[in-house]
């Protein structure tokens, strides 16, 4: 953990964000744009459109839940080994996680 947090480029923390961003772009392209001459794969308000949208939301929730679990485990390990938190370190307690989730939303 110490080696991983030595840098700001933490692939395991950035990968879920990259996956969600890619899926958001994909879903946006697959949904109909309502512009003349532009054809998309899925028509708005069709069964396929709702399935696509709900699948994206489900994957987003799943990635969020997994990320919160990993975050809480990492914080618990830091507490267990007596990690010295410095000014500016985020203490990932339940209320802080909830605040961050709503801020991100």
N, C-alpha and C positions, 0 to 999 in steps of 0.2 A: 504494500500500500504506500509505503514511504517513497519507493522508487517511482511508482505511478504518479503520485501527486507532486513530484519534483518539477513537472512541466505543466503548461497550460494545455498542451495538445494531448488530451486523454481520450483515445479512440473509443474506449468502452462507454464513456459518457456522451461523446459526440455522435456515435452511431445511431442511437434511437432518434435523435433530432434530425439527422440526415435522412433516415428512413421515412419519418413522418413528413418531412419537407418534400421528398420525392413522391410519396403517395398523394400528397395534396396537389402537386403539379399534375400528376397523372389523372386524378379524379377531375380536376378542373378542365383538362383537355378532353376527357371522355364525355363530359356533360355538354349538352347543346348550348351554344352561345347566343342564340336568337338573333344572329346577324345574318342579313341576306347574303346568300352565296357561300356561307360557311356551314359545312356539314360535320357533325360530330357523331360518334358511335352510338350515343344514347340520347333519346328524346327526354326532355324535362317532364317530370311528374309521371313517368311511366314506371312500371314495376321494376325494370332494370335500373332506372335512375335511383329509385328509393333503395334498392338492394345495394347499389354501389355506394351511396351516401352512408347508409347504416353500417356497411362493412368498414368503410373508412373510420367512422366514429368508433366502432368496436375495436378495431386495431389500435386506434389512438388511445382508447381507455386501457387496453391490455398493456401497451407499451408504458403508459403512465403508471399503472399498478406495479409492473415489474421494476420500473425505475425507482419508485418510492420504496419498495422492499429492499432493493440494493443500497439505496441511500441510507435507510435506517440501519441496515446491517453494518455498513461501513462506519457509521457514527457510533454504533454500539461497540465495535472493535476498538475504535479510538478511545472511548471512555474506559474500556476494559484494560487497555495497556497504559493508561494514565497519560494520554496525549495532552500536551500543554497547548491550549487554544490561545491564540494571540488576538489582539484587538482587530476586529474586522472578520474573523473567522465566523462562519455561520454555524450555529448549533442546531442541528437538524432534529428538533423536538417536534412533536405532533402539531402544535399550534403554528410553528414556523412553516412546516410543510404545507399545511392547509392554506396559510396566507400566500405562500408562493404559488400554489396551484391556482388559486383564484386570481392572483395577479397575472399569471401567465395566460389564463383563460380570457 
